[in-house]
Amino acid sequence: MEDNDDLSEEDITKASEAYLTFVHQFSEYVKEMDPKLWIRAREYAADFTKIPGVTIELVDEDEEEDGNDNDKHKHGAD
């Protein structure tokens, strides 16, 4: 998939969906197996994800469900 110009919009959408599903499942597994590592890893990823025009804000859905909206667990990168 080096030459992305040959990919159809449908191929790009499918690949993006597969990638996002993988990343989500991987993250959930790490979160379950080693919560401290998961917190460090997501903060690291947010700090080093620099895409012009995109801000990353990490919000833990489990914290929201518990009513804990403590800002110390929200990180972002511009």
N, C-alpha and C positions, 0 to 999 in steps of 0.2 A: 504493500500500500504506500510506496514511496511517492508515486505520482498522483497526488490527490485531485489533480485537474481531471482525471479520467473517471472519478467517482460521481455517481449520480447523487442527487439530493437525497433519494431514498437510502442509498448505501451509507451516506454520511449520517443520516438520522439513525439508522440501525446500529452503526458502529458506535455512535455517541451514546445511544441507549444501553448497549451492551457494556460499554466502558463505565458508565455511571452506575449501572447495576452491580458490576464487579466491585467498584470502589466502595459502594454502600455496604455490600455484603462483607467485604474485607474489613471495613471499619467496624461494623457491628460485631464481628468475630473478635477482633482485637479488644474492643470495648468490653465484651463479656469476659474474655480470658485474662486481661491485664488492664484494668481501668486507668491506672496511673500512666502506663505507657501510652494508652490511647489519648489521654489529655496532652501529654508532651508531644506526641506525634501530630495531632491536629493543630496545636499552636505552632509547631515548626513549619508545617505545610502552609499555614496561613501567612506566616512571616515571610516565606520565600516564594509565594505565588504572586508574582507581579505581572499583571496584565493591564495595560493601559485602559482606563475607562471602567475597570471592574473593581468593586470593593467586596472583599470576602468578610462576612460576619458569621462566626460560628456560634450556633445556638444549639444546645443539647435538648432535643425533644423531651427526654425523660425529665430534665430539670423543669421544663415548662409545665409538664403534666403534674409535677409535684408542687407547683406554685412557687418554685424557687427561681426567681429571675435575677439572681445575683450577677452583677456585671463582671465579677472576677473570672467567670467562665466564658465570657464573650471576647473574642479576639478578631482582629481583622487586618487586612493589608490593602493598600491602595495601589 
